[in-house]
Amino acid sequence: MTEHPAAASDPILERRAKFSRAADLGKRLGYTAFLLAMIAFFIALFTGFNDTWGWIVIACLLIGSVLLLPAIIVGYAVKAADRADLGLPDGH
């Protein structure tokens, strides 16, 4: 989300910007956890899969899912609010 010029004076736009930054951080961390799960899976695949590698992959997938779910929902909500402010259709 780009910063609106009125964001410094409008508390709703300030709060929306804060949610947008939090959603971006959640997406970045969630996708990083998925990347780590993939890396751990392929390391385990080529070095001998054992319980430890399995738990690492599962933990990374769970962490990524827990971080991504709210981040994606909040990100879409912020985009929808921006579109509504501009008077654009919501796409439904």
C-alpha positions as CSV (number, residue, x, y, z in Angstrom):
1,M,0.0,0.0,0.0
2,T,1.3,3.4,-0.8
3,E,1.2,6.1,1.8
4,H,-1.6,8.5,1.3
5,P,-0.8,12.2,1.7
6,A,-3.6,12.5,4.2
7,A,-2.4,9.5,6.2
8,A,-0.5,11.7,8.7
9,S,-3.8,13.5,9.7
10,D,-6.4,10.7,9.2
11,P,-6.4,8.1,12.0
12,I,-8.2,5.6,9.8
13,L,-5.6,5.8,7.1
14,E,-2.9,5.6,9.7
15,R,-4.4,2.4,11.2
16,R,-5.0,0.9,7.7
17,A,-1.3,1.6,6.9
18,K,-0.3,-0.2,10.1
19,F,-2.5,-3.2,9.2
20,S,-1.0,-3.2,5.7
21,R,2.6,-3.3,7.1
22,A,1.6,-6.1,9.6
23,A,0.1,-8.1,6.7
24,D,3.2,-7.6,4.6
25,L,5.4,-8.8,7.4
26,G,3.2,-11.8,8.1
27,K,3.3,-12.8,4.4
28,R,7.0,-12.4,4.3
29,L,7.5,-14.6,7.4
30,G,4.9,-17.1,6.3
31,Y,6.4,-17.6,2.9
32,T,9.9,-17.8,4.4
33,A,8.7,-20.6,6.7
34,F,7.3,-22.5,3.6
35,L,10.7,-22.0,1.9
36,L,12.5,-23.4,4.9
37,A,10.1,-26.4,4.9
38,M,11.0,-27.0,1.3
39,I,14.7,-26.7,1.9
40,A,14.5,-29.0,4.9
41,F,12.5,-31.5,2.9
42,F,15.0,-31.7,0.1
43,I,17.9,-31.9,2.5
44,A,16.2,-34.8,4.3
45,L,15.4,-36.4,1.0
46,F,19.0,-36.6,-0.1
47,T,20.6,-37.3,3.3
48,G,18.2,-39.8,4.8
49,F,14.8,-38.9,6.0
50,N,14.4,-39.3,9.8
51,D,12.0,-38.1,12.5
52,T,13.9,-34.9,13.2
53,W,13.7,-33.7,9.6
54,G,10.1,-34.7,9.5
55,W,9.3,-32.6,12.6
56,I,11.2,-29.7,11.2
57,V,9.2,-29.8,7.9
58,I,5.9,-30.1,9.8
59,A,6.8,-27.3,12.2
60,C,7.8,-25.0,9.3
61,L,4.6,-25.8,7.5
62,L,2.4,-25.1,10.6
63,I,4.2,-21.9,11.4
64,G,3.9,-20.7,7.8
65,S,0.2,-21.5,7.7
66,V,-0.5,-19.8,11.0
67,L,1.3,-16.7,9.8
68,L,-0.2,-16.6,6.3
69,L,-3.8,-17.1,7.1
70,P,-4.5,-13.8,8.9
71,A,-1.9,-11.9,6.8
72,I,-3.6,-12.8,3.5
73,I,-7.1,-12.0,4.9
74,V,-5.9,-8.6,6.3
75,G,-4.0,-7.8,3.1
76,Y,-7.2,-8.4,1.0
77,A,-9.2,-6.3,3.5
78,V,-6.8,-3.4,3.2
79,K,-6.9,-3.6,-0.6
80,A,-10.7,-3.7,-0.5
81,A,-10.9,-0.7,1.8
82,D,-8.5,1.2,-0.5
83,R,-10.7,0.3,-3.5
84,A,-13.8,1.4,-1.7
85,D,-12.3,4.7,-0.8
86,L,-11.5,5.3,-4.5
87,G,-15.1,4.4,-5.4
88,L,-14.0,1.4,-7.5
89,P,-16.1,-1.8,-7.7
90,D,-15.2,-4.5,-5.1
91,G,-14.9,-7.2,-7.8
92,H,-17.7,-9.4,-6.5
